[in-house]
């Protein structure tokens, strides 16, 4: 299990029934895990976009007397973070963005120490015929990349990377054709129609597997199985190395669950060589 600040926070939040506002605070804390032990309740409230009393109620919901007790707890379990933060201050903004992504990948690696959620997701995705893959706006490139490679081993992958009134129609068509699951990539900022599409998919009988940047993302309530992979926020636009890598890991798990995956890959390689698709 990871000993990173974000992993410790995730563990702290596990097992608690949080309100939407409290999930927002938890999500904000996970994204800024290294700095949270040194924030006041007012600063955390401003960062999360909630009221200061909401932060106090959140701490109480976690079993603490108030926010000061929660902050003391976080400082006790993360004494080394101050030195690490001081070292990070020596980096320029571009280096800090890279260092942030390295930490995100460390968190992902620690999460994968228990491979059972990914293996379960792989089996669910492999069994779905067809397999719809959803990703809108910022997440569209993640969905498109997954769908491109998944089509090499899965017999029927359907990319859903455009919103609008036809999105529900395409989900219904996939369900009508026999789909049993839908894979969704959901990254900040979360389009409202993604959550609506996931609710529609579940109502149509599909099991929703979601890759999101946090277990407390707004799409969590609309997902049957959510696997988190943090995004970087150090630049003007978020960076998503960990979600991309998690997508490849899910591909591996799905391929492992498809008995004819290797044969399909070999057949594709043979066709590609015959057509001269790639320059050697």
GUKE-933678 format. One record per atom (N, C-alpha, C): residue in one letter; x, z, y. Coordinates in steps of 0.02 Angstrom, whole numbers, plus 50000, padded with zeros to 5 digits. Layout:
REM GUKE-933678
AXZY;...
END
This chain:
REM GUKE-933678
X500425000049940;X500005000050000;X500445000050062;X500254996350114;X500644995850175;X500665002450211;X501225003750247;X501285009550290;X501265007350362;X501005001450376;X500964998950444;X500415002550482;X500445002650549;X499925005950588;X499225003250573;X499164996550569;X498504993650556;X498234995750488;X498664995950438;X498444997950371;X498215005250371;X498565009550407;X498355016550410;X497675017150445;X497565013250496;X496915013450530;X496355010850484;X496485005450449;X495975002750403;X495785008150352;X496275011650327;X496145016950277;X495735022650308;X495885024250371;X495515029550405;X494785027750413;X494635021450424;X493945019250437;X493545018250373;X493875017550317;X493535016050254;X493045021550236;X492465019650212;X491975024550188;X491515027250242;X491615025150305;X491195027650359;X490675022250379;X490065024450389;X489545019950412;X489565019750488;X489815014350515;X489915013750587;X489375009450619;X489185011250679;X488715007150718;X489075000850742;X488694995850766;X489024989950793;X489534991550848;X489364996250893;X489824998250946;X490445001550916;X490345005750866;X490915009050834;X491355004150795;X491034999050765;X491434993850732;X491854990050783;X491574989150842;X491944985750895;X492564989750915;X492484996350920;X493055000650936;X493565000350880;X493325000750818;X493785000550761;X494164994050759;X493814988550772;X494134981950772;X494664981650826;X494514984250884;X494994984350940;X495604988550921;X495494994150888;X496054998550869;X496504995250818;X496214991750771;X496614988350720;X497044982950752;X496754979250799;X497134973850831;X497704976550874;X497624982550902;X498164985450942;X498424991850912;X498514991750845;X498654997850808;X499275001550832;X499804997950852;X500425001250871;X500355005150937;X499885003050980;X499815006251046;X499275011551048;X498805011351001;X498225015751004;X498395023151007;X498895025650970;X499035032850973;X499235035351042;X499385030851088;X499625032851154;X499125031151209;X498515029151190;X497995027451239;X497525033351250;X497295034251311;X496775039151325;X496105036251303;X495605040651302;X494935038251282;X494675033151333;X494835034151396;X494615029451448;X494955022751438;X495605022751423;X495975016551413;X495715012851352;X495585016551297;X495315013351237;X494625010451250;X494215014151288;X493545011651305;X493585005151344;X494045004951393;X494124998751432;X494364993051389;X494824994551343;X495094989351300;X494554986551253;X494124990951229;X493604988851182;X492974986351217;X492924987551283;X492334985451319;X491724989751305;X491844996251296;X491295000851282;X491355006751331;X490885011451328;X490915017251371;X491375022651342;X491615027051385;X492045032451361;X491675037151313;X491045038851326;X490675042951277;X490625039651208;X490605032951207;X490575029451142;X491205030751102;X491785031051137;X492415032451103;X492405039551074;X492125044351113;X492085051151089;X491635051551027;X491045048251030;X490595048350972;X490915044950912;X491315039850925;X491665036450870;X492145041250835;X492525045150874;X492995049950844;X492625055150803;X492055057450829;X491655062350792;X491385059350727;X491195052950730;X490935049650670;X491475049250615;X492105049250635;X492645049050587;X492835055950561;X492505061250588;X492625067950563;X493075072250607;X493225069950668;X493655073650713;X493225077250765;X493505082550796;X493145086250847;X493025082150910;X493445077250921;X493395072950979;X493965068050979;X494005064051032;X494535059051034;X495235062051036;X495355067551073;X496035070451073;X496275072251002;X495815074850960;X496005076550891;X496165070250852;X495785064850863;X495935058450829;X496615055850851;X496755056150916;X497395053650941;X497975057750914;X497885064350910;X498425068550881;X498555066650809;X498015065250773;X498095063250703;X498485056750698;X498315051950740;X498665045450738;X499395046250757;X499555050650804;X500255051650822;X500645055150767;X500315059550730;X500645063050675;X500815058350618;X500375053450605;X500495048950549;X500905042750569;X501065042050633;X501455036250655;X502005038250703;X502445043150684;X502955045450730;X503495040250746;X503575035250702;X504125030550712;X503945024750758;X503315024350777;X503095018450814;X503385018150884;X503555023950914;X503815023850982;X504475020150985;X504915021550937;X505565018250935;X505475010750924;X505005009050880;X504895001950867;X504614998450929;X504185001950966;X503904998951026;X504444997951079;X504905002751083;X505455001951131;X505884995951114;X506004994951050;X506404989151029;X506044982651046;X505384982551037;X505004976451051;X505024974751126;X505094979851168;X505124978551240;X505724974351260;X506234974151217;X506834970251232;X506724962751220;X506184960951186;X506044953951172;X505684950751231;X505784944151240;X505374940651289;X504684939351259;X504224936651300;X503534935951277;X503454931451217;X503884926351212;X503834921751154;X504084925151091;X504634928951097;X504884932551040;X504394937951018;X504064941151066;X503574946251049;X502994943251010;X502804937151028;X502264933750991;X502474932450919;X503094930350909;X503354929050842;X503394935650803;X503654940850835;X503704947350802;X503004949950783;X502514948650826;X501834950650809;X501574947150748;X501734940750741;X501514937050682;X501884939350619;X502514941250627;X502884944050570;X502544950450545;X502334954650592;X501974960750573;X501314959150540;X500964954050566;X500334951950534;X500434949750462;X500984946150451;X501134943950382;X501314949850337;X501644954750366;X501804960850327;X501154964350306;X500684964650353;X500034967650336;X499684963750281;X499714957250285;X499404953050233;X499734954250166;X500394954450166;X500764955750104;X500554962450074;X500494967550116;X500304974050091;X499604973950062;X499144970450094;X498464969850070;X498444966550002;X498884961649992;X498894957949929;X499214961849872;X499464967849886;X499714972049832;X499154973549782;X498544973549806;X497964973749761;X497654966849761;X497814962849710;X497584955849711;X496864954849689;X496514960149670;X495854959349641;X495344956149688;X495324957649753;X494834954149796;X494964946649799;X495594944649804;X495764937549807;X495604934249740;X495754937549685;X495614934649619;X494854933949609;X494474938949631;X493754938349626;X493494932549668;X493764931849729;X493564926349773;X493734919649741;X494324919249710;X494524913049677;X494034911049622;X493804915849584;X493334914349530;X492664912249558;X492444915549612;X491804913849643;X491824906749671;X492364905049705;X492424898349735;X492494892949682;X492864894349630;X492964889449577;X492314887849541;X491874892749537;X491244891749500;X490714887949539;X490814887249605;X490304884049646;X490374876449645;X489834873049628;X489814865649627;X489184863249664;X489244860749723;X489844859649763;X490084866149796;X490644865549833;X490914871249869;X490924869749944;X490454872449983;X490474871450056;X490994876050087;X491374873350136;X491894877150171;X491744876750245;X491604882450276;X491374882750345;X491914885450391;X492004882150448;X492444884650501;X492294880950565;X492094884650616;X491914881450680;X492394883550735;X492464879250784;X492884880550843;X493594882550822;X493824888650840;X494514890550827;X494684890550753;X494174891550711;X494294891950639;X494224885250604;X494074879950641;X493954873450609;X494594870850575;X495174871950605;X495794869450574;X495934873150509;X495764879550505;X495864883350443;X495424880550388;X494794879350405;X494324876650356;X494534869650334;X494744865550382;X494934858650365;X495554858650319;X496044862950334;X496634863250292;X496474865450221;X496044870550215;X495844872850149;X495484867350111;X495004864150145;X494604859050111;X495034853150089;X495524851350129;X495964845650112;X496314846950045;X496624852850039;X496984854349977;X496524856049920;X495964859549936;X495494861449882;X495214855249847;X495124849749883;X494864843649853;X495324840749801;X495954842849800;X496424840549750;X496294843549681;X495974849549682;X495864853049618;X495134854449604;X494704854349655;X493994855849646;X493604849249649;X493114848249606;X492774841749602;X492314840149661;X492094845149700;X491614843649754;X491674848749810;X492084847149860;X492174851549917;X491834848349978;X491444852250014;X491084849650072;X491284853450135;X491624850250180;X491864853250242;X491304853650293;X491194859650320;X490704860750373;X491074863250435;X491304858650476;X491704860550534;X491384858550600;X490744856750598;X490364855150658;X489714859150658;X489574862150716;X488954866050722;X488364861650739;X487854864750767;X487264860850786;X486694861750737;X486154858250751;X485544859150712;X485604856750640;X486094852450627;X486164849750559;X486554854350512;X486864859650540;X487264864050499;X486844867350444;X486264869850463;X485824872950413;X485604867850362;X485484861650383;X485284856450337;X485824855250285;X486444855150307;X487004853850261;X487104859650212;X486984865750236;X487014871550191;X486464871150139;X485864869250162;X485304868550115;X485444863050064;X485754857550087;X485914852150041;X486414854349989;X486914858350009;X487404860849961;X487074865449911;X486634869849935;X486284874349890;X485834870449842;X485504865349868;X485064861349826;X485454857449774;X486084855749789;X486494852049741;X486814856549689;X486714863149696;X486974867749645;X487494872649668;X487664872649733;X488174877349757;X487954884549745;X488434888749728;X488294895749718;X488674900149768;X489144897149806;X489544901049853;X489724896749913;X489914900149967;X490164896850027;X490764900650052;X491294896950070;X491894900050099;X491874898950174;X491974904350212;X491964904050285;X492614906650314;X492894903050363;X493434905550404;X493144907250472;X493214913550493;X492924915850555;X493454919450596;X493624916550654;X494154919250696;X493884920350767;X494194924850805;X493974925850874;X494084919550915;X493634918150962;X493014921650974;X492504918950925;X492074923350899;X491634921450845;X491004917850871;X490914911450854;X490314907950876;X489694911150847;X489184911850887;X488564914850864;X488284910950804;X488364904350805;X488064900350752;X488424901250685;X489024904050685;X489354905550621;X488974911150585;X488844916650622;X488474922150592;X487784919750569;X487464915650610;X486804913050592;X486844908650530;X487374904650525;X487464900350467;X487584904450404;X487964909850410;X488094914050351;X487454917550328;X487054919950376;X486414922950357;X485964917750322;X485984911650348;X485584906250317;X485834904750247;X486494904750238;X486784903350172;X486584908650121;X486604914950143;X486424920350097;X485684919950080;X485274918250129;X484554917450116;X484424911750067;X484874906850067;X484814901150021;X485094902749952;X485344908849943;X485584910849878;X486334910149867;X486704908449920;X487434907549913;X487794914149923;X488324915249885;X488764921049895;X489284919049947;X489344923050000;X489774921350056;X490444924950050;X490984921050046;X491664923750048;X491944921950116;X492194926950153;X492424925850221;X493144928050231;X493524923850265;X494184925650291;X494094926950365;X494214933150388;X494154934850458;X494764938950479;X494834940050543;X495434943550567;X495394951050557;X494814953750540;X494744960950530;X494144962350486;X494184967950449;X493604970050409;X493024972150452;X493144973050517;X492624975150563;X492394969450608;X492554963350590;X492334957550628;X491574957150626;X491264954150678;X490534953850680;X490214950250620;X490594945950586;X490314942350529;X490324946450465;X490594952550468;X490644956650407;X489964957950375;X489464959250417;X488804960850390;X488474954850357;X488724948850374;X488434942750345;X488834940150286;X489314944050262;X489754941850208;X489674946250146;X489724943150088;X489724947050026;X490414949550009;X490924945550025;X491614947550012;X492034945250072;X492294949950109;X492704948350168;X493424950450155;X493894945850165;X494604947250156;X494934946450224;X495224951750252;X495494951350319;X496214948750322;X496364945250376;X497044942950391;X497104942850467;X497524947150496;X497534947950569;X497794941850605;X497564940950667;X497814935550710;X498264938550764;X498704934350792;X499134936550846;X498794935550913;X498894940250959;X498564939851024;X499064940151082;X499694938751067;X500204939451118;X500264933551165;X499954927951149;X499984922051191;X499284920651221;X499254915651264;X498614914051296;X498074912351244;X498274909151189;X497814907451135;X498054910951072;X497574913751034;X497734917350973;X498134913050924;X498564916250886;X498944912850833;X498684915350766;X498664910950716;X498314912550654;X498734910850593;X499354913050592;X499784911850534;X499524915450472;X499324921750480;X499094925550421;X498444922750392;X497934921050432;X497344917850402;X497504911350367;X497964907350394;X498144901150361;X498464902550293;X498924907350291;X499254908950228;X498754911850178;X498294916050203;X497784918750157;X497364913150129;X497234907950169;X496864902150142;X497234898850085;X497904898350091;X498294895350036;X498304899949975;X498304906449986;X498274911149930;X497604910449894;X497074909749932;X496414908649901;X496394902149861;X496734897049888;X496784890749851;X497124891849784;X497664895649784;X498024897049722;X497574900749672;X497214905749698;X496774909549654;X496214905249627;X495944900749668;X495424896249645;X495684891349593;X496284888649605;X496584884049557;X496714887549490;X496914893849493;X497024897649431;X496384898449391;X495814898449427;X495174899349393;X494854892749372;X495164887049390;X494914880549369;X495324877949310;X495034877349252;X495424875449193;X495744868449197;X495454864049237;X495724857249241;X496114856049306;X496304861349341;X496644860549406;X497304856749398;X497704858549349;X498344855249340;X498264847949322;X497774846449281;X497654839549262;X497444835449323;X497034838349366;X496824834849427;X497414833549473;X497864838449479;X498454837549521;X498894831949494;X498994831949429;X499414826749399;X499104819849407;X498434819549401;X498094813149410;X498164810649482;X498124815349530;X498204813349600;X498914810849613;X499404814349585;X500094812249595;X500204805249567;X499894803849509;X499974797249478;X499654791949523;X499064793349550;X498734788449594;X499134787449658;X499394792949685;X499784792449747;X500404788249737;X500734789149679;X501334785249665;X501164777849656;X500614776449622;X500404769549611;X500234765949677;X499964769749724;X499754766849789;X500314767249841;X500854770649826;X501394771449873;X501174775249935;X500794780749925;X500524784449981;X501054787950022;X501584790249989;X502064794450024;X502754791250023;X503124792250076;X503814789750080;X504284794650046;X504664792249999;X505124796549962;X505774797450002;
END
